[in-house]
Amino acid sequence: MSDVAQLIAVIRAANEELELLLRDRDHSQRLGAPSDPAPVSRMQQYFGRKGAAIPPSYLEFLRLHDGWKDFFGELNLVGATDLESAWVREVAQRSARHMGQDDPFQRGAPLALAPDSTSVMVMFDLDAVHNGEAEVVVYYQREEGERYPSFGDYLEAHAERLLRLIDRQKHGDPTS
């Protein structure tokens, strides 16, 4: 697994390059930047109430940044100050209404959410912890999608996706 700080730098640079490439086509496209370090004690309390510890790779991120608004599209990486926010509570309530007992908020912790939607949610699965790292699960339209062994692995896959997207923007889609 790569170092979280290095992955953040790669993603940040890729976001900036992608924003430049898309600027001419879509003036509304805005990719965010990570915020300042998080109050880690607040996140420790949240995970503690769930009977879990903060996954080490996510803790490394929180020591650098308290979330990341517009991490990708409308998805925000959730930080410690977001956990108590109205927008996260509203997403959790919508998720519970739509998913019932399959609601990932019941058995996990939010990682990346869109403030106005539950169509894509990225959650920690606190029932699947290996060497302190909780698996990361992406939900699409309330269905489980990809799984990653850790937050660091999720970041690495996201960085690779961004780099492929940049390559397609520069050179066209090789499948067409």
C-alpha positions, 0 to 999 in steps of 0.5 A: 500500500502506498503512503496516504500523503503521497496518494493525496498529492497524486489525487490533488495533482490529477484533480487540478489537471482534470479540472484544466482539461474539462474547463473548456467543456464544462464550466460547472466542473469543480474539483475540491481540495482537502481541508486542514487537519481534523480534530482526531478525538472527535473521530475516535469517539465516533468510531468508539461508539461503533465499537471500532478503532479508526483504521490506520490509513484513514487516521493518517489522512485525518492527521493531514486533512479534516475531509475533502469537499468535492473529492470527486464529483459531488462526493465529499470525503467525510472528516471529523467535523462532518460527522455531526453535520446536518448534511451527513445526518440527512444522508444517513436518514435517507439511507435508512429510509431507502435501505432499511436493515441493509443500511450501511450506516448501521454496520459501518461508518461513512467515508465519502458521501454526496450531500444531496444523494444516496446514489453513491456512498462509500462506507467503511465496513466495520464488520470486515476489519483486517490488521486494523484496516476496515474494508471500504465498500462503494454502494451504487443505487443502494447495491454493493459495488467495489470493495477495497481492503483499506482506505489506502487501497481505495485512494490508490484505486481512485488515483488510478481512475483519475489518471485513466480519465485524464489519459482519455481526455488527452488522447481519446477513449481507446475503446471507441 
